[in-house]
Amino acid sequence: LRGTGAVGKVMLMLAISEDGAVTDSIVICGNHQDFTASALRGLKSARFSPQKNDGVRVGSVANLPLVFIER
């Protein structure tokens, strides 16, 4: 889609472990399968700051909106 001016939008729901790794993901919506595939590939190396409860790291669920634009 490079060079077409297409804008991609993908919304993911993520399960994040207590060490910040993505353990599961669900595509809530996406406007093109190529943008969705790219978003899912990016999750393989993604790390997040885990949520804390009383100072203890805990797993959590989060929504992640992604927008792809060409620069």
MMTF fields as JSON, N, C-alpha, C and O atoms, coordinates in Angstrom:
{
  "mmtfVersion": "1.0.0",
  "mmtfProducer": "UNKNOWN",
  "numBonds": 283,
  "numAtoms": 284,
  "numGroups": 71,
  "numChains": 1,
  "numModels": 1,
  "chainsPerModel": [1],
  "groupsPerChain": [71],
  "chainIdList": ["A"],
  "bondAtomList": [4, 2, 8, 6, 12, 10, 16, 14, 20, 18, 24, 22, 28, 26, 32, 30, 36, 34, 40, 38, 44, 42, 48, 46, 52, 50, 56, 54, 60, 58, 64, 62, 68, 66, 72, 70, 76, 74, 80, 78, 84, 82, 88, 86, 92, 90, 96, 94, 100, 98, 104, 102, 108, 106, 112, 110, 116, 114, 120, 118, 124, 122, 128, 126, 132, 130, 136, 134, 140, 138, 144, 142, 148, 146, 152, 150, 156, 154, 160, 158, 164, 162, 168, 166, 172, 170, 176, 174, 180, 178, 184, 182, 188, 186, 192, 190, 196, 194, 200, 198, 204, 202, 208, 206, 212, 210, 216, 214, 220, 218, 224, 222, 228, 226, 232, 230, 236, 234, 240, 238, 244, 242, 248, 246, 252, 250, 256, 254, 260, 258, 264, 262, 268, 266, 272, 270, 276, 274, 280, 278],
  "bondOrderList": [1, 1, 1, 1, 1, 1, 1, 1, 1, 1, 1, 1, 1, 1, 1, 1, 1, 1, 1, 1, 1, 1, 1, 1, 1, 1, 1, 1, 1, 1, 1, 1, 1, 1, 1, 1, 1, 1, 1, 1, 1, 1, 1, 1, 1, 1, 1, 1, 1, 1, 1, 1, 1, 1, 1, 1, 1, 1, 1, 1, 1, 1, 1, 1, 1, 1, 1, 1, 1, 1],
  "groupList": [{"groupName": "LEU", "atomNameList": ["N", "CA", "C", "O"], "elementList": ["N", "C", "C", "O"], "formalChargeList": [0, 0, 0, 0], "bondAtomList": [1, 0, 2, 1, 3, 2], "bondOrderList": [1, 1, 2], "singleLetterCode": "L", "chemCompType": "L-PEPTIDE LINKING"}, {"groupName": "ARG", "atomNameList": ["N", "CA", "C", "O"], "elementList": ["N", "C", "C", "O"], "formalChargeList": [0, 0, 0, 0], "bondAtomList": [1, 0, 2, 1, 3, 2], "bondOrderList": [1, 1, 2], "singleLetterCode": "R", "chemCompType": "L-PEPTIDE LINKING"}, {"groupName": "GLY", "atomNameList": ["N", "CA", "C", "O"], "elementList": ["N", "C", "C", "O"], "formalChargeList": [0, 0, 0, 0], "bondAtomList": [1, 0, 2, 1, 3, 2], "bondOrderList": [1, 1, 2], "singleLetterCode": "G", "chemCompType": "PEPTIDE LINKING"}, {"groupName": "THR", "atomNameList": ["N", "CA", "C", "O"], "elementList": ["N", "C", "C", "O"], "formalChargeList": [0, 0, 0, 0], "bondAtomList": [1, 0, 2, 1, 3, 2], "bondOrderList": [1, 1, 2], "singleLetterCode": "T", "chemCompType": "L-PEPTIDE LINKING"}, {"groupName": "ALA", "atomNameList": ["N", "CA", "C", "O"], "elementList": ["N", "C", "C", "O"], "formalChargeList": [0, 0, 0, 0], "bondAtomList": [1, 0, 2, 1, 3, 2], "bondOrderList": [1, 1, 2], "singleLetterCode": "A", "chemCompType": "L-PEPTIDE LINKING"}, {"groupName": "VAL", "atomNameList": ["N", "CA", "C", "O"], "elementList": ["N", "C", "C", "O"], "formalChargeList": [0, 0, 0, 0], "bondAtomList": [1, 0, 2, 1, 3, 2], "bondOrderList": [1, 1, 2], "singleLetterCode": "V", "chemCompType": "L-PEPTIDE LINKING"}, {"groupName": "LYS", "atomNameList": ["N", "CA", "C", "O"], "elementList": ["N", "C", "C", "O"], "formalChargeList": [0, 0, 0, 0], "bondAtomList": [1, 0, 2, 1, 3, 2], "bondOrderList": [1, 1, 2], "singleLetterCode": "K", "chemCompType": "L-PEPTIDE LINKING"}, {"groupName": "MET", "atomNameList": ["N", "CA", "C", "O"], "elementList": ["N", "C", "C", "O"], "formalChargeList": [0, 0, 0, 0], "bondAtomList": [1, 0, 2, 1, 3, 2], "bondOrderList": [1, 1, 2], "singleLetterCode": "M", "chemCompType": "L-PEPTIDE LINKING"}, {"groupName": "ILE", "atomNameList": ["N", "CA", "C", "O"], "elementList": ["N", "C", "C", "O"], "formalChargeList": [0, 0, 0, 0], "bondAtomList": [1, 0, 2, 1, 3, 2], "bondOrderList": [1, 1, 2], "singleLetterCode": "I", "chemCompType": "L-PEPTIDE LINKING"}, {"groupName": "SER", "atomNameList": ["N", "CA", "C", "O"], "elementList": ["N", "C", "C", "O"], "formalChargeList": [0, 0, 0, 0], "bondAtomList": [1, 0, 2, 1, 3, 2], "bondOrderList": [1, 1, 2], "singleLetterCode": "S", "chemCompType": "L-PEPTIDE LINKING"}, {"groupName": "GLU", "atomNameList": ["N", "CA", "C", "O"], "elementList": ["N", "C", "C", "O"], "formalChargeList": [0, 0, 0, 0], "bondAtomList": [1, 0, 2, 1, 3, 2], "bondOrderList": [1, 1, 2], "singleLetterCode": "E", "chemCompType": "L-PEPTIDE LINKING"}, {"groupName": "ASP", "atomNameList": ["N", "CA", "C", "O"], "elementList": ["N", "C", "C", "O"], "formalChargeList": [0, 0, 0, 0], "bondAtomList": [1, 0, 2, 1, 3, 2], "bondOrderList": [1, 1, 2], "singleLetterCode": "D", "chemCompType": "L-PEPTIDE LINKING"}, {"groupName": "CYS", "atomNameList": ["N", "CA", "C", "O"], "elementList": ["N", "C", "C", "O"], "formalChargeList": [0, 0, 0, 0], "bondAtomList": [1, 0, 2, 1, 3, 2], "bondOrderList": [1, 1, 2], "singleLetterCode": "C", "chemCompType": "L-PEPTIDE LINKING"}, {"groupName": "ASN", "atomNameList": ["N", "CA", "C", "O"], "elementList": ["N", "C", "C", "O"], "formalChargeList": [0, 0, 0, 0], "bondAtomList": [1, 0, 2, 1, 3, 2], "bondOrderList": [1, 1, 2], "singleLetterCode": "N", "chemCompType": "L-PEPTIDE LINKING"}, {"groupName": "HIS", "atomNameList": ["N", "CA", "C", "O"], "elementList": ["N", "C", "C", "O"], "formalChargeList": [0, 0, 0, 0], "bondAtomList": [1, 0, 2, 1, 3, 2], "bondOrderList": [1, 1, 2], "singleLetterCode": "H", "chemCompType": "L-PEPTIDE LINKING"}, {"groupName": "GLN", "atomNameList": ["N", "CA", "C", "O"], "elementList": ["N", "C", "C", "O"], "formalChargeList": [0, 0, 0, 0], "bondAtomList": [1, 0, 2, 1, 3, 2], "bondOrderList": [1, 1, 2], "singleLetterCode": "Q", "chemCompType": "L-PEPTIDE LINKING"}, {"groupName": "PHE", "atomNameList": ["N", "CA", "C", "O"], "elementList": ["N", "C", "C", "O"], "formalChargeList": [0, 0, 0, 0], "bondAtomList": [1, 0, 2, 1, 3, 2], "bondOrderList": [1, 1, 2], "singleLetterCode": "F", "chemCompType": "L-PEPTIDE LINKING"}, {"groupName": "PRO", "atomNameList": ["N", "CA", "C", "O"], "elementList": ["N", "C", "C", "O"], "formalChargeList": [0, 0, 0, 0], "bondAtomList": [1, 0, 2, 1, 3, 2], "bondOrderList": [1, 1, 2], "singleLetterCode": "P", "chemCompType": "L-PEPTIDE LINKING"}],
  "groupTypeList": [0, 1, 2, 3, 2, 4, 5, 2, 6, 5, 7, 0, 7, 0, 4, 8, 9, 10, 11, 2, 4, 5, 3, 11, 9, 8, 5, 8, 12, 2, 13, 14, 15, 11, 16, 3, 4, 9, 4, 0, 1, 2, 0, 6, 9, 4, 1, 16, 9, 17, 15, 6, 13, 11, 2, 5, 1, 5, 2, 9, 5, 4, 13, 0, 17, 0, 5, 16, 8, 10, 1],
  "groupIdList": [1, 2, 3, 4, 5, 6, 7, 8, 9, 10, 11, 12, 13, 14, 15, 16, 17, 18, 19, 20, 21, 22, 23, 24, 25, 26, 27, 28, 29, 30, 31, 32, 33, 34, 35, 36, 37, 38, 39, 40, 41, 42, 43, 44, 45, 46, 47, 48, 49, 50, 51, 52, 53, 54, 55, 56, 57, 58, 59, 60, 61, 62, 63, 64, 65, 66, 67, 68, 69, 70, 71],
  "secStructList": [7, 6, 6, 6, 6, 7, 7, 3, 3, 3, 3, 3, 3, 3, 3, 3, 7, 6, 6, 1, 5, 3, 3, 3, 3, 3, 3, 3, 3, 3, 1, 7, 2, 2, 2, 2, 2, 2, 2, 2, 2, 2, 2, 6, 6, 7, 5, 7, 7, 7, 3, 3, 3, 6, 6, 3, 3, 3, 7, 3, 3, 3, 3, 3, 3, 3, 3, 3, 7, 7, 7],
  "xCoordList": [0.821, 0.0, 0.855, 0.34, 2.168, 3.061, 2.891, 2.832, 2.814, 2.67, 1.236, 0.996, 0.286, -1.119, -1.828, -2.92, -1.207, -1.849, -2.869, -3.574, -2.95, -3.909, -3.532, -2.353, -4.536, -4.352, -4.938, -6.077, -4.155, -4.617, -4.99, -4.335, -6.065, -6.51, -6.788, -7.527, -6.183, -6.355, -6.557, -5.853, -7.518, -7.729, -7.511, -8.155, -6.592, -6.273, -6.625, -6.563, -6.992, -7.138, -6.01, -5.842, -5.246, -4.066, -4.179, -4.73, -3.65, -3.429, -1.938, -1.1, -1.614, -0.229, 0.121, -0.583, 1.227, 1.629, 2.277, 2.522, 2.548, 3.167, 4.59, 5.135, 5.208, 6.546, 6.5, 7.551, 5.298, 5.151, 5.077, 5.033, 5.063, 4.974, 3.51, 2.622, 3.273, 1.935, 1.73, 2.473, 0.73, 0.469, -0.673, -0.791, -1.516, -2.617, -3.095, -2.946, -3.672, -4.211, -5.423, -5.527, -6.334, -7.544, -7.66, -7.497, -7.941, -8.199, -9.657, -10.56, -9.882, -11.248, -11.771, -12.899, -10.935, -11.309, -10.069, -9.059, -10.163, -9.086, -9.656, -10.563, -9.124, -9.715, -9.055, -9.533, -7.968, -7.336, -6.496, -5.793, -6.561, -5.859, -4.346, -3.696, -3.767, -2.32, -1.911, -0.876, -2.714, -2.418, -2.591, -1.796, -3.623, -3.856, -2.697, -2.22, -2.244, -1.124, 0.142, 0.884, 0.392, 1.562, 1.486, 2.488, 0.313, 0.133, 0.41, 1.065, -0.073, 0.142, 1.608, 2.115, 2.299, 3.737, 4.515, 5.447, 4.136, 4.817, 4.678, 5.534, 3.622, 3.405, 4.407, 4.63, 5.012, 5.933, 7.12, 7.654, 7.537, 8.672, 8.263, 9.12, 6.977, 6.499, 6.618, 6.394, 6.972, 7.011, 6.288, 6.382, 5.585, 4.833, 5.211, 5.708, 4.972, 5.153, 3.948, 2.815, 4.173, 3.038, 2.311, 2.894, 1.053, 0.25, 0.675, 1.149, 0.499, 0.844, -0.374, -1.202, -0.458, -1.509, -0.812, -0.205, -0.895, -0.18, 1.313, 1.939, 1.881, 3.303, 3.753, 4.942, 2.817, 3.136, 2.674, 1.532, 3.57, 3.209, 2.121, 2.173, 1.139, 0.04, -0.234, 0.092, -0.825, -1.261, -2.46, -3.171, -2.67, -3.789, -4.248, -3.622, -5.348, -5.895, -5.957, -6.345, -5.565, -5.562, -5.982, -5.723, -6.627, -6.915, -5.791, -5.324, -5.355, -4.273, -4.73, -4.851, -4.986, -5.345, -4.062, -3.146, -4.002, -2.853, -3.324, -4.333, -2.593, -2.891, -1.633, -0.56, -1.761, -0.654, -0.827, -1.851, 0.194, 0.185, 1.539, 2.552, 1.542, 2.783, 3.398, 2.717, 4.697, 5.403, 6.444, 7.145],
  "yCoordList": [-1.214, 0.0, 1.263, 2.379, 1.066, 2.215, 2.962, 2.351, 4.257, 5.082, 5.308, 6.058, 4.676, 4.83, 5.925, 6.355, 6.372, 7.368, 6.769, 7.5, 5.435, 4.775, 5.016, 5.044, 5.185, 5.328, 4.093, 3.714, 3.465, 2.256, 2.511, 3.272, 1.851, 1.945, 0.534, -0.228, 0.201, -1.123, -0.934, -0.149, -1.656, -1.645, -3.068, -4.009, -3.208, -4.51, -4.534, -3.507, -5.699, -5.919, -6.865, -7.925, -6.484, -7.238, -7.766, -7.109, -8.961, -9.49, -9.298, -9.781, -8.594, -8.268, -8.941, -8.786, -9.694, -10.428, -9.493, -8.32, -10.03, -9.224, -8.804, -7.917, -9.41, -8.964, -8.066, -7.698, -7.702, -6.759, -7.376, -6.652, -8.698, -9.373, -9.519, -9.667, -9.476, -9.715, -11.225, -11.937, -11.706, -13.138, -13.556, -14.73, -12.597, -12.893, -11.579, -10.515, -11.669, -10.469, -10.831, -11.934, -9.883, -10.025, -8.77, -7.661, -8.937, -7.797, -7.403, -8.182, -6.201, -5.707, -5.205, -5.507, -4.427, -3.966, -3.473, -3.128, -3.446, -2.951, -2.661, -3.355, -1.63, -1.252, -1.924, -1.761, -2.673, -3.402, -4.52, -4.324, -5.694, -6.86, -6.671, -7.249, -5.884, -5.656, -4.85, -5.125, -3.864, -3.09, -3.967, -3.884, -4.799, -5.694, -6.678, -6.902, -7.26, -8.205, -7.528, -8.117, -6.295, -5.551, -5.269, -5.379, -4.911, -4.644, -5.901, -5.83, -7.028, -8.287, -8.71, -9.239, -8.487, -8.797, -7.952, -8.44, -6.694, -5.797, -6.213, -5.883, -6.926, -7.354, -8.411, -8.573, -9.13, -10.205, -9.698, -10.43, -8.455, -7.907, -6.789, -6.167, -6.538, -5.444, -5.796, -6.937, -4.803, -4.934, -3.718, -2.612, -3.937, -2.876, -2.805, -3.773, -1.658, -1.525, -2.177, -1.755, -3.191, -3.883, -3.009, -2.113, -3.291, -2.599, -3.086, -4.211, -2.228, -2.608, -2.47, -1.574, -3.38, -3.364, -3.436, -4.454, -2.359, -2.266, -2.52, -3.175, -2.005, -2.117, -3.435, -3.622, -4.351, -5.661, -5.703, -5.364, -6.122, -6.237, -7.287, -8.373, -6.941, -7.863, -7.87, -6.912, -8.934, -9.001, -8.09, -7.75, -7.703, -6.808, -6.973, -7.672, -6.316, -6.28, -4.819, -3.958, -4.542, -3.159, -3.109, -4.043, -2.025, -1.766, -0.918, 0.022, -1.256, -0.538, -0.075, -0.892, 1.231, 1.737, 2.073, 2.684, 1.678, 1.973, 2.666, 2.281, 3.688, 4.389, 4.362, 4.747, 3.911, 3.855, 4.975, 5.062, 5.836, 6.892, 6.897, 6.5, 7.344, 7.401, 8.784, 9.805, 8.793, 10.075, 10.214, 11.225],
  "zCoordList": [0.0, 0.0, 0.0, -0.078, 0.089, 0.061, -1.263, -2.33, -1.179, -2.376, -2.823, -3.769, -2.161, -2.556, -1.771, -2.142, -0.689, 0.164, 1.121, 1.816, 1.16, 2.049, 3.512, 3.865, 4.342, 5.784, 6.437, 6.162, 7.305, 7.968, 9.406, 10.118, 9.82, 11.204, 11.702, 11.078, 12.838, 13.437, 14.94, 15.575, 15.498, 16.944, 17.442, 16.978, 18.394, 18.971, 20.446, 21.123, 20.942, 22.373, 22.766, 22.162, 23.77, 24.164, 25.583, 26.467, 25.783, 27.133, 27.396, 26.635, 28.469, 28.803, 30.127, 31.125, 30.114, 31.313, 32.332, 32.049, 33.521, 34.573, 34.229, 34.887, 33.222, 32.805, 31.571, 31.045, 31.094, 29.992, 28.608, 27.614, 28.526, 27.23, 26.803, 27.642, 25.501, 24.966, 24.919, 24.243, 25.631, 25.671, 24.753, 24.401, 24.364, 23.45, 22.851, 23.453, 21.657, 21.023, 20.188, 19.651, 20.093, 19.284, 18.441, 18.949, 17.163, 16.288, 16.475, 16.171, 16.97, 17.142, 15.807, 15.419, 15.101, 13.769, 13.032, 13.646, 11.735, 10.886, 9.509, 9.049, 8.845, 7.57, 6.365, 5.242, 6.568, 5.469, 6.044, 7.035, 5.432, 5.965, 6.019, 6.891, 5.118, 5.158, 6.39, 6.996, 6.758, 7.963, 9.207, 10.144, 9.212, 10.338, 10.492, 11.604, 9.395, 9.441, 9.96, 10.746, 9.523, 9.979, 11.479, 12.186, 11.957, 13.391, 14.21, 15.25, 13.76, 14.488, 14.455, 15.445, 13.332, 13.269, 14.269, 14.908, 14.402, 15.332, 16.785, 17.606, 17.113, 18.492, 18.945, 20.145, 18.005, 18.379, 19.194, 20.027, 18.962, 19.704, 20.67, 21.298, 20.788, 21.643, 23.121, 23.524, 23.91, 25.369, 25.945, 25.412, 27.014, 27.662, 29.135, 29.711, 29.727, 31.178, 31.837, 31.606, 32.648, 33.249, 34.269, 34.879, 34.429, 35.424, 36.808, 36.963, 37.807, 39.175, 40.07, 39.901, 41.022, 42.033, 43.379, 43.711, 44.162, 45.447, 45.266, 46.099, 44.183, 43.928, 43.321, 43.061, 43.094, 42.527, 41.074, 40.767, 40.186, 38.777, 38.581, 39.157, 37.757, 37.462, 35.967, 35.267, 35.486, 34.095, 33.889, 34.834, 32.639, 32.356, 30.917, 30.12, 30.607, 29.252, 28.845, 29.636, 27.586, 27.106, 25.646, 24.887, 25.257, 23.85, 23.28, 23.923, 22.063, 21.411, 20.035, 19.122, 19.869, 18.546, 17.773, 18.323, 16.517, 15.659, 14.399, 13.808, 13.987, 12.738, 11.893, 12.356, 10.655, 9.706, 8.687, 8.009, 8.587, 7.578, 6.874, 7.449, 5.641, 4.886, 5.058, 4.956, 5.321, 5.468, 4.419, 4.375]
}
